[in-house]
Every structure is written in structure tokens, then in C-alpha cells.
Amino acid sequence: MEERINELELRYMQQEHTIQELNDIVCHQELVLEQLRRDFEILKEQFLMMSPSVSRDTSQEEPPPHY
């Protein structure tokens, strides 16, 4: 009986360790994901500044200088 309890305790401790490792990984991934979101927003803003015609209607665009 004691051997079985020891085995159960060992399994429990291994599971706790695994759960903690998985939690650490998920927390790290959340930080990385948030950084990627911020980077994406910055890139999106830079892209819109570089090519305003992408964000405008064709009716709002000025004609090219040769017209």
C-alpha cells in the first residue's frame, strides 16, 4: 500500500512539474505574441504612411502631374 502511495505521489509531482513548465511556456508565448502585435501595428502605420493611396478611395486621389 505504501509503495502505491509513493508511486501516486511521484506521478503527482511529475504532473505538477509538467503543468508548471507548460504554464511558463504559455506565459512566454503571450509576451512574444503581444510584442508581435505591437510590431505589426508599427509596420502597418509605416506602410500606410508610405503608400497613402492604399488607404484612400480612388476618387480622393490626386491625378498624376502629367494630366
Summary of the structure (lengths in Angstrom):
residues: 67
radius of gyration: 27.7
end to end distance: 93.3
largest distance: 93.3
contacts: 113
relative contact order: 0.05
helix: 82%
strand: 0%
